[in-house]
Amino acid sequence: MYCPPWIFDICVARTASEFLYSELSLTPFAAKYSKGLSSIYEPIEPNQMETPAEGLIAFLGEIEAGESAVDFLKYYTYFRLYFETNSVMRKLKPLFGNIEDPVKNMDYNEDKAFKNFKAFIFSLRSNIIELPPSEWALENDENIPKLQAIIATEVNVLDIF
């Protein structure tokens, strides 16, 4: 069973965000999320995290996001967690199962992750996106305990090599 696409997108954004806060390369962050997701879902290779994260960072550079880049990534993770589309909220307490449960079909890929982020940024700039409360942080969100565990995992510096 596969990772839900919205979780994949969140992990790509977190890979980029953690890289921007760090002095390490992108590789250990991609490995962290790849390993974490692969322990729950079908295996995801580190390059499947790293390539779209590079795309997000490059796009943020193109739009000259500057110091707002990390905020844009935070807003995106909030949006992907709480909304299915610009106007449809995600059901966080489904009748059956859990929002982090695997899905039957692989509906994520590197291109979709980049396109979803790019569309989000354009929606954000058009002021049609709801921003998270100022105190909100993904690592403290109680709706995603499996993802919280991955986020809390320390980066292994040996993953650089």
LINZISUL-V12151 format. One record per pair of residues at least 12 apart in sequence whose ideal C-beta (glycine too) atoms are under 7 Angstrom apart, sorted by the first residue. I is the first residue (numbers start at 1). J is the second residue. D is the distance in whole Angstrom. If there is no record, write none. Layout:
I|J|D, I|J|D
This chain:
1|41|6, 1|42|7, 1|102|3, 1|103|7, 1|104|7, 2|41|6, 2|42|5, 2|102|6, 2|103|5, 2|105|7, 2|106|4, 3|37|5, 3|41|4, 3|44|6, 3|102|7, 3|108|6, 4|103|5, 5|107|5, 5|108|4, 5|112|7, 6|80|5, 7|100|7, 7|147|6, 8|108|4, 8|113|6, 9|80|5, 9|113|5, 9|116|5, 10|77|5, 10|80|5, 10|81|6, 10|147|7, 11|33|4, 11|37|6, 11|49|6, 12|49|6, 12|52|5, 12|53|5, 12|56|7, 12|113|5, 13|56|7, 13|73|5, 13|76|5, 13|77|5, 13|117|7, 14|33|7, 14|77|7, 14|151|7, 15|29|5, 15|30|5, 15|33|5, 15|49|5, 15|50|7, 15|53|4, 16|53|4, 16|56|5, 16|57|5, 16|73|6, 17|70|6, 17|73|4, 17|74|7, 19|53|7, 20|69|6, 20|70|5, 21|70|7, 24|155|7, 24|160|7, 25|160|6, 26|50|5, 26|53|6, 26|54|6, 27|46|7, 27|50|6, 27|159|6, 27|160|6, 28|155|5, 28|156|6, 28|157|6, 28|159|4, 28|160|5, 29|155|6, 30|46|5, 30|49|4, 30|50|4, 30|53|6, 31|46|5, 31|159|4, 32|153|6, 32|155|5, 33|49|5, 33|150|6, 34|46|4, 34|48|7, 34|49|5, 36|150|3, 36|153|6, 37|150|7, 40|146|6, 41|102|5, 48|110|6, 51|110|5, 52|110|4, 52|113|4, 52|114|5, 55|114|4, 56|114|7, 56|117|5, 59|117|7, 59|118|6, 60|72|6, 63|121|7, 72|121|6, 72|124|7, 74|132|7, 75|124|6, 75|131|6, 75|132|6, 76|117|6, 76|120|5, 77|138|5, 78|132|4, 78|136|6, 79|120|6, 79|129|6, 81|141|7, 81|143|7, 81|144|7, 86|123|6, 86|128|6, 86|129|7, 92|143|5, 99|143|7, 100|144|6, 100|146|5, 100|147|7, 138|151|7, 139|151|5, 139|152|7
